[in-house]
Amino acid sequence: MTDLTIERGRGATYASERWTVYEHGTYPRGSVLAGQSSRAWLDDFDTLEEAVIAYPDAVVIDGSTYRPPSLAHLPDDEG
């Protein structure tokens, strides 16, 4: 089962009043963000009703699930 949410489009550099569908998961092993939560855009709609019809298994979120990535797992640069 895929973890899907429907929410107003929000991110680090964008904001939208459209209803946006995101797929949530974990970055793969080969990524610098490996093991951290990922959020990928799938689709967006003018109305919540349209989004729910297209993605009936998605959870509607009041707010945003956007979280900035953390790079705390990288070593300090000893330059």
N, CA, C and O atoms as a Tripos MOL2 file, in Angstrom:
@<TRIPOS>MOLECULE
protein
  316   315    79     0     0
PROTEIN
NO_CHARGES

@<TRIPOS>ATOM
      1 N           0.8330   -1.1870    0.0000 N.3       1 MET1
      2 CA          0.0000    0.0000    0.0000 C.3       1 MET1
      3 C           0.8740    1.2460    0.0000 C.2       1 MET1
      4 O           1.8920    1.3090    0.6900 O.2       1 MET1
      5 N           0.4690    2.2120   -0.7680 N.am      2 THR2
      6 CA          1.1980    3.4700   -0.8820 C.3       2 THR2
      7 C           0.6330    4.4800    0.0960 C.2       2 THR2
      8 O          -0.5810    4.5470    0.2900 O.2       2 THR2
      9 N           1.4900    5.2560    0.7060 N.am      3 ASP3
     10 CA          1.0750    6.3040    1.6320 C.3       3 ASP3
     11 C           0.8360    7.5820    0.8200 C.2       3 ASP3
     12 O           1.7860    8.2190    0.3660 O.2       3 ASP3
     13 N          -0.4320    7.9510    0.6410 N.am      4 LEU4
     14 CA         -0.7990    9.1270   -0.1370 C.3       4 LEU4
     15 C          -1.5010   10.1480    0.7380 C.2       4 LEU4
     16 O          -2.2670    9.7930    1.6340 O.2       4 LEU4
     17 N          -1.2330   11.4300    0.4710 N.am      5 THR5
     18 CA         -1.9630   12.4970    1.1430 C.3       5 THR5
     19 C          -2.4790   13.4850    0.1120 C.2       5 THR5
     20 O          -1.9210   13.6380   -0.9740 O.2       5 THR5
     21 N          -3.5690   14.1530    0.4890 N.am      6 ILE6
     22 CA         -4.1100   15.2670   -0.2900 C.3       6 ILE6
     23 C          -4.0270   16.4780    0.6220 C.2       6 ILE6
     24 O          -4.5130   16.4530    1.7520 O.2       6 ILE6
     25 N          -3.4050   17.5410    0.1200 N.am      7 GLU7
     26 CA         -3.2180   18.7470    0.9330 C.3       7 GLU7
     27 C          -3.0290   19.9430    0.0180 C.2       7 GLU7
     28 O          -2.8570   19.7870   -1.1910 O.2       7 GLU7
     29 N          -3.0610   21.1280    0.5890 N.am      8 ARG8
     30 CA         -2.7620   22.3190   -0.2060 C.3       8 ARG8
     31 C          -1.2810   22.2880   -0.5310 C.2       8 ARG8
     32 O          -0.4670   21.9760    0.3380 O.2       8 ARG8
     33 N          -0.9170   22.6030   -1.7610 N.am      9 GLY9
     34 CA          0.4780   22.5190   -2.1910 C.3       9 GLY9
     35 C           1.3830   23.4750   -1.4350 C.2       9 GLY9
     36 O           1.2110   24.6910   -1.5220 O.2       9 GLY9
     37 N           2.3420   22.9430   -0.6980 N.am     10 ARG10
     38 CA          3.3150   23.7490    0.0490 C.3      10 ARG10
     39 C           4.6740   23.0570    0.0000 C.2      10 ARG10
     40 O           4.7570   21.8310    0.0600 O.2      10 ARG10
     41 N           5.7160   23.8360   -0.1060 N.am     11 GLY11
     42 CA          7.0680   23.2990   -0.1010 C.3      11 GLY11
     43 C           8.0520   24.3750    0.2930 C.2      11 GLY11
     44 O           7.6540   25.4270    0.7920 O.2      11 GLY11
     45 N           9.3230   24.1300    0.0770 N.am     12 ALA12
     46 CA         10.3660   25.0770    0.4690 C.3      12 ALA12
     47 C          10.3310   26.3420   -0.3820 C.2      12 ALA12
     48 O          10.6110   27.4330    0.1160 O.2      12 ALA12
     49 N           9.9900   26.2050   -1.6550 N.am     13 THR13
     50 CA         10.0600   27.3510   -2.5610 C.3      13 THR13
     51 C           8.7590   27.6070   -3.3190 C.2      13 THR13
     52 O           8.7470   28.3770   -4.2790 O.2      13 THR13
     53 N           7.6710   26.9740   -2.9020 N.am     14 TYR14
     54 CA          6.4260   27.1520   -3.6280 C.3      14 TYR14
     55 C           5.2290   27.0480   -2.6830 C.2      14 TYR14
     56 O           5.3160   26.4570   -1.6070 O.2      14 TYR14
     57 N           4.1230   27.6300   -3.1090 N.am     15 ALA15
     58 CA          2.8520   27.5150   -2.4060 C.3      15 ALA15
     59 C           1.7500   27.5960   -3.4450 C.2      15 ALA15
     60 O           1.8370   28.3810   -4.3890 O.2      15 ALA15
     61 N           0.7220   26.7950   -3.2780 N.am     16 SER16
     62 CA         -0.3730   26.7600   -4.2290 C.3      16 SER16
     63 C          -1.6800   26.5730   -3.4820 C.2      16 SER16
     64 O          -1.7210   25.9120   -2.4450 O.2      16 SER16
     65 N          -2.7260   27.1440   -4.0000 N.am     17 GLU17
     66 CA         -4.0500   26.9410   -3.4160 C.3      17 GLU17
     67 C          -4.7400   25.7180   -3.9970 C.2      17 GLU17
     68 O          -5.8570   25.3870   -3.5990 O.2      17 GLU17
     69 N          -4.0870   25.0470   -4.9280 N.am     18 ARG18
     70 CA         -4.6510   23.8220   -5.5090 C.3      18 ARG18
     71 C          -4.4910   22.6660   -4.5280 C.2      18 ARG18
     72 O          -3.5960   22.6840   -3.6830 O.2      18 ARG18
     73 N          -5.3470   21.6740   -4.6380 N.am     19 TRP19
     74 CA         -5.2530   20.4720   -3.8110 C.3      19 TRP19
     75 C          -4.2550   19.5350   -4.4730 C.2      19 TRP19
     76 O          -4.4200   19.1530   -5.6310 O.2      19 TRP19
     77 N          -3.2330   19.1740   -3.7400 N.am     20 THR20
     78 CA         -2.1110   18.4220   -4.2900 C.3      20 THR20
     79 C          -2.0300   17.0430   -3.6490 C.2      20 THR20
     80 O          -2.2240   16.8880   -2.4430 O.2      20 THR20
     81 N          -1.7390   16.0430   -4.4840 N.am     21 VAL21
     82 CA         -1.5870   14.6650   -4.0120 C.3      21 VAL21
     83 C          -0.1020   14.3450   -3.9650 C.2      21 VAL21
     84 O           0.6180   14.5290   -4.9460 O.2      21 VAL21
     85 N           0.3480   13.8610   -2.8030 N.am     22 TYR22
     86 CA          1.7450   13.4790   -2.6060 C.3      22 TYR22
     87 C           1.8410   12.0110   -2.2230 C.2      22 TYR22
     88 O           0.9750   11.4730   -1.5330 O.2      22 TYR22
     89 N           2.9030   11.3780   -2.6810 N.am     23 GLU23
     90 CA          3.2280   10.0110   -2.2770 C.3      23 GLU23
     91 C           4.3830   10.0980   -1.2850 C.2      23 GLU23
     92 O           5.3730   10.7860   -1.5350 O.2      23 GLU23
     93 N           4.2570    9.4090   -0.1770 N.am     24 HIS24
     94 CA          5.2740    9.4550    0.8760 C.3      24 HIS24
     95 C           6.0080    8.1210    0.9520 C.2      24 HIS24
     96 O           5.4230    7.0570    0.7530 O.2      24 HIS24
     97 N           7.2840    8.2050    1.2400 N.am     25 GLY25
     98 CA          8.0970    7.0080    1.3600 C.3      25 GLY25
     99 C           9.4180    7.3470    2.0220 C.2      25 GLY25
    100 O           9.4970    8.2410    2.8640 O.2      25 GLY25
    101 N          10.4610    6.6150    1.6280 N.am     26 THR26
    102 CA         11.7950    6.7980    2.1880 C.3      26 THR26
    103 C          12.7940    6.8690    1.0370 C.2      26 THR26
    104 O          12.7040    6.1070    0.0740 O.2      26 THR26
    105 N          13.7470    7.7960    1.1490 N.am     27 TYR27
    106 CA         14.7770    7.8830    0.1120 C.3      27 TYR27
    107 C          15.5680    6.5810    0.0670 C.2      27 TYR27
    108 O          15.8550    5.9980    1.1130 O.2      27 TYR27
    109 N          15.9270    6.1110   -1.1430 N.am     28 PRO28
    110 CA         16.6400    4.8350   -1.2780 C.3      28 PRO28
    111 C          18.0870    4.9120   -0.7920 C.2      28 PRO28
    112 O          18.6360    5.9910   -0.5690 O.2      28 PRO28
    113 N          18.6630    3.7670   -0.6400 N.am     29 ARG29
    114 CA         20.0170    3.6210   -0.1050 C.3      29 ARG29
    115 C          21.0740    4.4360   -0.8480 C.2      29 ARG29
    116 O          21.9980    4.9330   -0.2050 O.2      29 ARG29
    117 N          20.9840    4.5960   -2.1550 N.am     30 GLY30
    118 CA         21.9960    5.3070   -2.9240 C.3      30 GLY30
    119 C          21.8910    6.8260   -2.8590 C.2      30 GLY30
    120 O          22.7330    7.5230   -3.4240 O.2      30 GLY30
    121 N          20.8880    7.3440   -2.1910 N.am     31 SER31
    122 CA         20.6880    8.7830   -2.1040 C.3      31 SER31
    123 C          21.4590    9.3730   -0.9260 C.2      31 SER31
    124 O          21.6860    8.6940    0.0750 O.2      31 SER31
    125 N          21.8680   10.6600   -1.0480 N.am     32 VAL32
    126 CA         22.4900   11.3190    0.0940 C.3      32 VAL32
    127 C          21.4820   11.5060    1.2240 C.2      32 VAL32
    128 O          21.8740   11.7610    2.3630 O.2      32 VAL32
    129 N          20.2230   11.3860    0.9320 N.am     33 LEU33
    130 CA         19.1710   11.4820    1.9510 C.3      33 LEU33
    131 C          18.6470   10.1020    2.3380 C.2      33 LEU33
    132 O          17.5450    9.9890    2.8750 O.2      33 LEU33
    133 N          19.4200    9.0580    2.0720 N.am     34 ALA34
    134 CA         18.9990    7.6800    2.3230 C.3      34 ALA34
    135 C          18.4170    7.5020    3.7160 C.2      34 ALA34
    136 O          18.9950    7.9390    4.7110 O.2      34 ALA34
    137 N          17.2660    6.8540    3.7640 N.am     35 GLY35
    138 CA         16.6220    6.5520    5.0330 C.3      35 GLY35
    139 C          15.6960    7.6510    5.5360 C.2      35 GLY35
    140 O          14.8800    7.4090    6.4240 O.2      35 GLY35
    141 N          15.8110    8.8530    4.9820 N.am     36 GLN36
    142 CA         14.9400    9.9410    5.4140 C.3      36 GLN36
    143 C          13.6040    9.8820    4.6650 C.2      36 GLN36
    144 O          13.4990    9.2730    3.6010 O.2      36 GLN36
    145 N          12.6080   10.5140    5.2330 N.am     37 SER37
    146 CA         11.2920   10.5560    4.6120 C.3      37 SER37
    147 C          11.3420   11.3110    3.2960 C.2      37 SER37
    148 O          12.0280   12.3250    3.1700 O.2      37 SER37
    149 N          10.6020   10.8020    2.3180 N.am     38 SER38
    150 CA         10.4900   11.4870    1.0370 C.3      38 SER38
    151 C           9.0320   11.8370    0.7690 C.2      38 SER38
    152 O           8.1210   11.1990    1.2960 O.2      38 SER38
    153 N           8.8250   12.8510   -0.0530 N.am     39 ARG39
    154 CA          7.4840   13.2670   -0.4530 C.3      39 ARG39
    155 C           7.5570   13.6410   -1.9190 C.2      39 ARG39
    156 O           8.3140   14.5370   -2.2940 O.2      39 ARG39
    157 N           6.7840   12.9710   -2.7490 N.am     40 ALA40
    158 CA          6.8200   13.2060   -4.1900 C.3      40 ALA40
    159 C           5.4510   13.6670   -4.6950 C.2      40 ALA40
    160 O           4.4240   13.0910   -4.3340 O.2      40 ALA40
    161 N           5.4450   14.7020   -5.5250 N.am     41 TRP41
    162 CA          4.2250   15.2040   -6.1330 C.3      41 TRP41
    163 C           3.6870   14.1770   -7.1090 C.2      41 TRP41
    164 O           4.4440   13.6090   -7.8960 O.2      41 TRP41
    165 N           2.3750   13.9320   -7.0640 N.am     42 LEU42
    166 CA          1.7430   13.0520   -8.0300 C.3      42 LEU42
    167 C           0.7800   13.7900   -8.9520 C.2      42 LEU42
    168 O           0.7520   13.5320  -10.1560 O.2      42 LEU42
    169 N          -0.0120   14.7090   -8.3910 N.am     43 ASP43
    170 CA         -1.0730   15.3410   -9.1660 C.3      43 ASP43
    171 C          -1.6060   16.5330   -8.3860 C.2      43 ASP43
    172 O          -1.3530   16.6530   -7.1880 O.2      43 ASP43
    173 N          -2.3430   17.4160   -9.0570 N.am     44 ASP44
    174 CA         -3.0370   18.4690   -8.3200 C.3      44 ASP44
    175 C          -4.3720   18.7910   -8.9900 C.2      44 ASP44
    176 O          -4.5740   18.5130  -10.1720 O.2      44 ASP44
    177 N          -5.2800   19.3840   -8.2060 N.am     45 PHE45
    178 CA         -6.6610   19.5880   -8.6120 C.3      45 PHE45
    179 C          -7.1600   20.9380   -8.1170 C.2      45 PHE45
    180 O          -6.6440   21.4900   -7.1450 O.2      45 PHE45
    181 N          -8.1750   21.4600   -8.8030 N.am     46 ASP46
    182 CA         -8.7940   22.7190   -8.3890 C.3      46 ASP46
    183 C          -9.6320   22.5590   -7.1260 C.2      46 ASP46
    184 O          -9.7250   23.4790   -6.3140 O.2      46 ASP46
    185 N         -10.2430   21.3790   -6.9630 N.am     47 THR47
    186 CA        -11.1130   21.1660   -5.7990 C.3      47 THR47
    187 C         -10.7090   19.9080   -5.0400 C.2      47 THR47
    188 O         -10.1300   18.9760   -5.5990 O.2      47 THR47
    189 N         -11.0310   19.9100   -3.7640 N.am     48 LEU48
    190 CA        -10.7880   18.7380   -2.9330 C.3      48 LEU48
    191 C         -11.6080   17.5580   -3.4380 C.2      48 LEU48
    192 O         -11.1210   16.4270   -3.4450 O.2      48 LEU48
    193 N         -12.8340   17.8040   -3.8580 N.am     49 GLU49
    194 CA        -13.7080   16.7340   -4.3410 C.3      49 GLU49
    195 C         -13.0850   15.9920   -5.5190 C.2      49 GLU49
    196 O         -13.1390   14.7640   -5.5780 O.2      49 GLU49
    197 N         -12.4900   16.7380   -6.4660 N.am     50 GLU50
    198 CA        -11.8250   16.1050   -7.6070 C.3      50 GLU50
    199 C         -10.6590   15.2230   -7.1560 C.2      50 GLU50
    200 O         -10.4710   14.1190   -7.6660 O.2      50 GLU50
    201 N          -9.8880   15.7180   -6.2050 N.am     51 ALA51
    202 CA         -8.7340   14.9650   -5.7100 C.3      51 ALA51
    203 C          -9.1660   13.6750   -5.0280 C.2      51 ALA51
    204 O          -8.5590   12.6240   -5.2350 O.2      51 ALA51
    205 N         -10.2190   13.7560   -4.2120 N.am     52 VAL52
    206 CA        -10.7030   12.5700   -3.4880 C.3      52 VAL52
    207 C         -11.2640   11.5270   -4.4600 C.2      52 VAL52
    208 O         -11.0800   10.3260   -4.2580 O.2      52 VAL52
    209 N         -11.9390   11.9820   -5.5020 N.am     53 ILE53
    210 CA        -12.4660   11.0400   -6.5020 C.3      53 ILE53
    211 C         -11.3140   10.3260   -7.2130 C.2      53 ILE53
    212 O         -11.3730    9.1170   -7.4340 O.2      53 ILE53
    213 N         -10.2770   11.0690   -7.5660 N.am     54 ALA54
    214 CA         -9.1330   10.4910   -8.2840 C.3      54 ALA54
    215 C          -8.2570    9.6110   -7.3930 C.2      54 ALA54
    216 O          -7.6660    8.6410   -7.8660 O.2      54 ALA54
    217 N          -8.1730    9.9490   -6.0980 N.am     55 TYR55
    218 CA         -7.3160    9.2140   -5.1480 C.3      55 TYR55
    219 C          -8.1180    8.8980   -3.8840 C.2      55 TYR55
    220 O          -7.8710    9.4950   -2.8360 O.2      55 TYR55
    221 N          -9.0690    7.9730   -3.9670 N.am     56 PRO56
    222 CA         -9.9580    7.7110   -2.8220 C.3      56 PRO56
    223 C          -9.2550    7.1350   -1.5880 C.2      56 PRO56
    224 O          -9.7930    7.2240   -0.4840 O.2      56 PRO56
    225 N          -8.0800    6.5550   -1.7490 N.am     57 ASP57
    226 CA         -7.3640    5.9720   -0.6050 C.3      57 ASP57
    227 C          -6.4380    6.9670    0.0830 C.2      57 ASP57
    228 O          -5.8340    6.6440    1.1060 O.2      57 ASP57
    229 N          -6.3210    8.1720   -0.4660 N.am     58 ALA58
    230 CA         -5.4260    9.1810    0.1150 C.3      58 ALA58
    231 C          -6.0630    9.7980    1.3630 C.2      58 ALA58
    232 O          -7.2850    9.8900    1.4760 O.2      58 ALA58
    233 N          -5.2100   10.2130    2.2860 N.am     59 VAL59
    234 CA         -5.6410   10.8690    3.5170 C.3      59 VAL59
    235 C          -5.6100   12.3770    3.2870 C.2      59 VAL59
    236 O          -4.6090   12.9170    2.8160 O.2      59 VAL59
    237 N          -6.7100   13.0560    3.6210 N.am     60 VAL60
    238 CA         -6.7640   14.5090    3.4840 C.3      60 VAL60
    239 C          -6.1120   15.1320    4.7120 C.2      60 VAL60
    240 O          -6.4870   14.8290    5.8450 O.2      60 VAL60
    241 N          -5.1380   16.0010    4.4810 N.am     61 ILE61
    242 CA         -4.3650   16.6250    5.5500 C.3      61 ILE61
    243 C          -4.7600   18.0980    5.6690 C.2      61 ILE61
    244 O          -4.8260   18.8140    4.6700 O.2      61 ILE61
    245 N          -5.0220   18.5400    6.8950 N.am     62 ASP62
    246 CA         -5.2720   19.9550    7.1570 C.3      62 ASP62
    247 C          -3.9280   20.5880    7.4940 C.2      62 ASP62
    248 O          -3.5050   20.5760    8.6500 O.2      62 ASP62
    249 N          -3.2660   21.1330    6.4990 N.am     63 GLY63
    250 CA         -1.9230   21.6680    6.6780 C.3      63 GLY63
    251 C          -1.0110   21.0930    5.6190 C.2      63 GLY63
    252 O          -1.4610   20.7450    4.5270 O.2      63 GLY63
    253 N           0.2590   20.9930    5.9320 N.am     64 SER64
    254 CA          1.2470   20.5070    4.9720 C.3      64 SER64
    255 C           2.1370   19.4500    5.6120 C.2      64 SER64
    256 O           2.5020   19.5580    6.7820 O.2      64 SER64
    257 N           2.4790   18.4390    4.8420 N.am     65 THR65
    258 CA          3.3970   17.4120    5.3230 C.3      65 THR65
    259 C           4.8450   17.7290    4.9470 C.2      65 THR65
    260 O           5.7410   16.9270    5.2120 O.2      65 THR65
    261 N           5.0820   18.8900    4.3310 N.am     66 TYR66
    262 CA          6.4450   19.2450    3.9300 C.3      66 TYR66
    263 C           7.3470   19.3490    5.1530 C.2      66 TYR66
    264 O           6.9910   19.9850    6.1450 O.2      66 TYR66
    265 N           8.5130   18.7220    5.0740 N.am     67 ARG67
    266 CA          9.5580   18.8240    6.0900 C.3      67 ARG67
    267 C          10.8770   18.9990    5.3610 C.2      67 ARG67
    268 O          11.1710   18.2350    4.4410 O.2      67 ARG67
    269 N          11.6830   19.9840    5.7460 N.am     68 PRO68
    270 CA         12.9680   20.1460    5.0650 C.3      68 PRO68
    271 C          13.8670   18.9430    5.3340 C.2      68 PRO68
    272 O          13.8310   18.3730    6.4250 O.2      68 PRO68
    273 N          14.6740   18.5530    4.3450 N.am     69 PRO69
    274 CA         15.5920   17.4320    4.5680 C.3      69 PRO69
    275 C          16.6630   17.8030    5.5850 C.2      69 PRO69
    276 O          17.0240   18.9700    5.7410 O.2      69 PRO69
    277 N          17.1540   16.7920    6.2650 N.am     70 SER70
    278 CA         18.2160   16.9990    7.2440 C.3      70 SER70
    279 C          19.5210   16.4490    6.6890 C.2      70 SER70
    280 O          19.5540   15.3500    6.1360 O.2      70 SER70
    281 N          20.5840   17.2100    6.8360 N.am     71 LEU71
    282 CA         21.9010   16.7400    6.4040 C.3      71 LEU71
    283 C          22.8030   16.4720    7.6050 C.2      71 LEU71
    284 O          24.0250   16.4120    7.4700 O.2      71 LEU71
    285 N          22.1970   16.3120    8.7770 N.am     72 ALA72
    286 CA         22.9560   16.1040   10.0170 C.3      72 ALA72
    287 C          23.7750   14.8120   10.0000 C.2      72 ALA72
    288 O          24.7040   14.6650   10.7930 O.2      72 ALA72
    289 N          23.4460   13.8830    9.1150 N.am     73 HIS73
    290 CA         24.1800   12.6120    9.0760 C.3      73 HIS73
    291 C          25.5110   12.7230    8.3150 C.2      73 HIS73
    292 O          26.3070   11.7840    8.3130 O.2      73 HIS73
    293 N          25.7460   13.8780    7.6680 N.am     74 LEU74
    294 CA         26.9910   14.0600    6.9350 C.3      74 LEU74
    295 C          28.1010   14.5300    7.8650 C.2      74 LEU74
    296 O          27.8300   15.2490    8.8270 O.2      74 LEU74
    297 N          29.3470   14.1400    7.5980 N.am     75 PRO75
    298 CA         30.4480   14.5710    8.4510 C.3      75 PRO75
    299 C          30.7030   16.0630    8.3250 C.2      75 PRO75
    300 O          30.4130   16.6660    7.2910 O.2      75 PRO75
    301 N          31.2470   16.6570    9.3810 N.am     76 ASP76
    302 CA         31.6250   18.0630    9.3300 C.3      76 ASP76
    303 C          32.7610   18.2320    8.3320 C.2      76 ASP76
    304 O          33.6110   17.3520    8.1940 O.2      76 ASP76
    305 N          32.7730   19.3530    7.6440 N.am     77 ASP77
    306 CA         33.8390   19.6360    6.6900 C.3      77 ASP77
    307 C          35.0550   20.1540    7.4630 C.2      77 ASP77
    308 O          34.9990   21.2170    8.0820 O.2      77 ASP77
    309 N          36.1480   19.3980    7.4220 N.am     78 GLU78
    310 CA         37.3450   19.7830    8.1760 C.3      78 GLU78
    311 C          38.3140   20.5770    7.3150 C.2      78 GLU78
    312 O          39.4500   20.8270    7.7160 O.2      78 GLU78
    313 N          37.8520   20.9810    6.1070 N.am     79 GLY79
    314 CA         38.5110   21.7970    5.1510 C.3      79 GLY79
    315 C          39.9300   21.8870    5.0860 C.2      79 GLY79
    316 O          40.4650   22.6060    4.2430 O.2      79 GLY79
@<TRIPOS>BOND
     1     1     2 1
     2     2     3 1
     3     3     4 2
     4     3     5 am
     5     5     6 1
     6     6     7 1
     7     7     8 2
     8     7     9 am
     9     9    10 1
    10    10    11 1
    11    11    12 2
    12    11    13 am
    13    13    14 1
    14    14    15 1
    15    15    16 2
    16    15    17 am
    17    17    18 1
    18    18    19 1
    19    19    20 2
    20    19    21 am
    21    21    22 1
    22    22    23 1
    23    23    24 2
    24    23    25 am
    25    25    26 1
    26    26    27 1
    27    27    28 2
    28    27    29 am
    29    29    30 1
    30    30    31 1
    31    31    32 2
    32    31    33 am
    33    33    34 1
    34    34    35 1
    35    35    36 2
    36    35    37 am
    37    37    38 1
    38    38    39 1
    39    39    40 2
    40    39    41 am
    41    41    42 1
    42    42    43 1
    43    43    44 2
    44    43    45 am
    45    45    46 1
    46    46    47 1
    47    47    48 2
    48    47    49 am
    49    49    50 1
    50    50    51 1
    51    51    52 2
    52    51    53 am
    53    53    54 1
    54    54    55 1
    55    55    56 2
    56    55    57 am
    57    57    58 1
    58    58    59 1
    59    59    60 2
    60    59    61 am
    61    61    62 1
    62    62    63 1
    63    63    64 2
    64    63    65 am
    65    65    66 1
    66    66    67 1
    67    67    68 2
    68    67    69 am
    69    69    70 1
    70    70    71 1
    71    71    72 2
    72    71    73 am
    73    73    74 1
    74    74    75 1
    75    75    76 2
    76    75    77 am
    77    77    78 1
    78    78    79 1
    79    79    80 2
    80    79    81 am
    81    81    82 1
    82    82    83 1
    83    83    84 2
    84    83    85 am
    85    85    86 1
    86    86    87 1
    87    87    88 2
    88    87    89 am
    89    89    90 1
    90    90    91 1
    91    91    92 2
    92    91    93 am
    93    93    94 1
    94    94    95 1
    95    95    96 2
    96    95    97 am
    97    97    98 1
    98    98    99 1
    99    99   100 2
   100    99   101 am
   101   101   102 1
   102   102   103 1
   103   103   104 2
   104   103   105 am
   105   105   106 1
   106   106   107 1
   107   107   108 2
   108   107   109 am
   109   109   110 1
   110   110   111 1
   111   111   112 2
   112   111   113 am
   113   113   114 1
   114   114   115 1
   115   115   116 2
   116   115   117 am
   117   117   118 1
   118   118   119 1
   119   119   120 2
   120   119   121 am
   121   121   122 1
   122   122   123 1
   123   123   124 2
   124   123   125 am
   125   125   126 1
   126   126   127 1
   127   127   128 2
   128   127   129 am
   129   129   130 1
   130   130   131 1
   131   131   132 2
   132   131   133 am
   133   133   134 1
   134   134   135 1
   135   135   136 2
   136   135   137 am
   137   137   138 1
   138   138   139 1
   139   139   140 2
   140   139   141 am
   141   141   142 1
   142   142   143 1
   143   143   144 2
   144   143   145 am
   145   145   146 1
   146   146   147 1
   147   147   148 2
   148   147   149 am
   149   149   150 1
   150   150   151 1
   151   151   152 2
   152   151   153 am
   153   153   154 1
   154   154   155 1
   155   155   156 2
   156   155   157 am
   157   157   158 1
   158   158   159 1
   159   159   160 2
   160   159   161 am
   161   161   162 1
   162   162   163 1
   163   163   164 2
   164   163   165 am
   165   165   166 1
   166   166   167 1
   167   167   168 2
   168   167   169 am
   169   169   170 1
   170   170   171 1
   171   171   172 2
   172   171   173 am
   173   173   174 1
   174   174   175 1
   175   175   176 2
   176   175   177 am
   177   177   178 1
   178   178   179 1
   179   179   180 2
   180   179   181 am
   181   181   182 1
   182   182   183 1
   183   183   184 2
   184   183   185 am
   185   185   186 1
   186   186   187 1
   187   187   188 2
   188   187   189 am
   189   189   190 1
   190   190   191 1
   191   191   192 2
   192   191   193 am
   193   193   194 1
   194   194   195 1
   195   195   196 2
   196   195   197 am
   197   197   198 1
   198   198   199 1
   199   199   200 2
   200   199   201 am
   201   201   202 1
   202   202   203 1
   203   203   204 2
   204   203   205 am
   205   205   206 1
   206   206   207 1
   207   207   208 2
   208   207   209 am
   209   209   210 1
   210   210   211 1
   211   211   212 2
   212   211   213 am
   213   213   214 1
   214   214   215 1
   215   215   216 2
   216   215   217 am
   217   217   218 1
   218   218   219 1
   219   219   220 2
   220   219   221 am
   221   221   222 1
   222   222   223 1
   223   223   224 2
   224   223   225 am
   225   225   226 1
   226   226   227 1
   227   227   228 2
   228   227   229 am
   229   229   230 1
   230   230   231 1
   231   231   232 2
   232   231   233 am
   233   233   234 1
   234   234   235 1
   235   235   236 2
   236   235   237 am
   237   237   238 1
   238   238   239 1
   239   239   240 2
   240   239   241 am
   241   241   242 1
   242   242   243 1
   243   243   244 2
   244   243   245 am
   245   245   246 1
   246   246   247 1
   247   247   248 2
   248   247   249 am
   249   249   250 1
   250   250   251 1
   251   251   252 2
   252   251   253 am
   253   253   254 1
   254   254   255 1
   255   255   256 2
   256   255   257 am
   257   257   258 1
   258   258   259 1
   259   259   260 2
   260   259   261 am
   261   261   262 1
   262   262   263 1
   263   263   264 2
   264   263   265 am
   265   265   266 1
   266   266   267 1
   267   267   268 2
   268   267   269 am
   269   269   270 1
   270   270   271 1
   271   271   272 2
   272   271   273 am
   273   273   274 1
   274   274   275 1
   275   275   276 2
   276   275   277 am
   277   277   278 1
   278   278   279 1
   279   279   280 2
   280   279   281 am
   281   281   282 1
   282   282   283 1
   283   283   284 2
   284   283   285 am
   285   285   286 1
   286   286   287 1
   287   287   288 2
   288   287   289 am
   289   289   290 1
   290   290   291 1
   291   291   292 2
   292   291   293 am
   293   293   294 1
   294   294   295 1
   295   295   296 2
   296   295   297 am
   297   297   298 1
   298   298   299 1
   299   299   300 2
   300   299   301 am
   301   301   302 1
   302   302   303 1
   303   303   304 2
   304   303   305 am
   305   305   306 1
   306   306   307 1
   307   307   308 2
   308   307   309 am
   309   309   310 1
   310   310   311 1
   311   311   312 2
   312   311   313 am
   313   313   314 1
   314   314   315 1
   315   315   316 2
@<TRIPOS>SUBSTRUCTURE
     1 MET1         2 RESIDUE 1 A MET
     2 THR2         6 RESIDUE 1 A THR
     3 ASP3        10 RESIDUE 1 A ASP
     4 LEU4        14 RESIDUE 1 A LEU
     5 THR5        18 RESIDUE 1 A THR
     6 ILE6        22 RESIDUE 1 A ILE
     7 GLU7        26 RESIDUE 1 A GLU
     8 ARG8        30 RESIDUE 1 A ARG
     9 GLY9        34 RESIDUE 1 A GLY
    10 ARG10       38 RESIDUE 1 A ARG
    11 GLY11       42 RESIDUE 1 A GLY
    12 ALA12       46 RESIDUE 1 A ALA
    13 THR13       50 RESIDUE 1 A THR
    14 TYR14       54 RESIDUE 1 A TYR
    15 ALA15       58 RESIDUE 1 A ALA
    16 SER16       62 RESIDUE 1 A SER
    17 GLU17       66 RESIDUE 1 A GLU
    18 ARG18       70 RESIDUE 1 A ARG
    19 TRP19       74 RESIDUE 1 A TRP
    20 THR20       78 RESIDUE 1 A THR
    21 VAL21       82 RESIDUE 1 A VAL
    22 TYR22       86 RESIDUE 1 A TYR
    23 GLU23       90 RESIDUE 1 A GLU
    24 HIS24       94 RESIDUE 1 A HIS
    25 GLY25       98 RESIDUE 1 A GLY
    26 THR26      102 RESIDUE 1 A THR
    27 TYR27      106 RESIDUE 1 A TYR
    28 PRO28      110 RESIDUE 1 A PRO
    29 ARG29      114 RESIDUE 1 A ARG
    30 GLY30      118 RESIDUE 1 A GLY
    31 SER31      122 RESIDUE 1 A SER
    32 VAL32      126 RESIDUE 1 A VAL
    33 LEU33      130 RESIDUE 1 A LEU
    34 ALA34      134 RESIDUE 1 A ALA
    35 GLY35      138 RESIDUE 1 A GLY
    36 GLN36      142 RESIDUE 1 A GLN
    37 SER37      146 RESIDUE 1 A SER
    38 SER38      150 RESIDUE 1 A SER
    39 ARG39      154 RESIDUE 1 A ARG
    40 ALA40      158 RESIDUE 1 A ALA
    41 TRP41      162 RESIDUE 1 A TRP
    42 LEU42      166 RESIDUE 1 A LEU
    43 ASP43      170 RESIDUE 1 A ASP
    44 ASP44      174 RESIDUE 1 A ASP
    45 PHE45      178 RESIDUE 1 A PHE
    46 ASP46      182 RESIDUE 1 A ASP
    47 THR47      186 RESIDUE 1 A THR
    48 LEU48      190 RESIDUE 1 A LEU
    49 GLU49      194 RESIDUE 1 A GLU
    50 GLU50      198 RESIDUE 1 A GLU
    51 ALA51      202 RESIDUE 1 A ALA
    52 VAL52      206 RESIDUE 1 A VAL
    53 ILE53      210 RESIDUE 1 A ILE
    54 ALA54      214 RESIDUE 1 A ALA
    55 TYR55      218 RESIDUE 1 A TYR
    56 PRO56      222 RESIDUE 1 A PRO
    57 ASP57      226 RESIDUE 1 A ASP
    58 ALA58      230 RESIDUE 1 A ALA
    59 VAL59      234 RESIDUE 1 A VAL
    60 VAL60      238 RESIDUE 1 A VAL
    61 ILE61      242 RESIDUE 1 A ILE
    62 ASP62      246 RESIDUE 1 A ASP
    63 GLY63      250 RESIDUE 1 A GLY
    64 SER64      254 RESIDUE 1 A SER
    65 THR65      258 RESIDUE 1 A THR
    66 TYR66      262 RESIDUE 1 A TYR
    67 ARG67      266 RESIDUE 1 A ARG
    68 PRO68      270 RESIDUE 1 A PRO
    69 PRO69      274 RESIDUE 1 A PRO
    70 SER70      278 RESIDUE 1 A SER
    71 LEU71      282 RESIDUE 1 A LEU
    72 ALA72      286 RESIDUE 1 A ALA
    73 HIS73      290 RESIDUE 1 A HIS
    74 LEU74      294 RESIDUE 1 A LEU
    75 PRO75      298 RESIDUE 1 A PRO
    76 ASP76      302 RESIDUE 1 A ASP
    77 ASP77      306 RESIDUE 1 A ASP
    78 GLU78      310 RESIDUE 1 A GLU
    79 GLY79      314 RESIDUE 1 A GLY
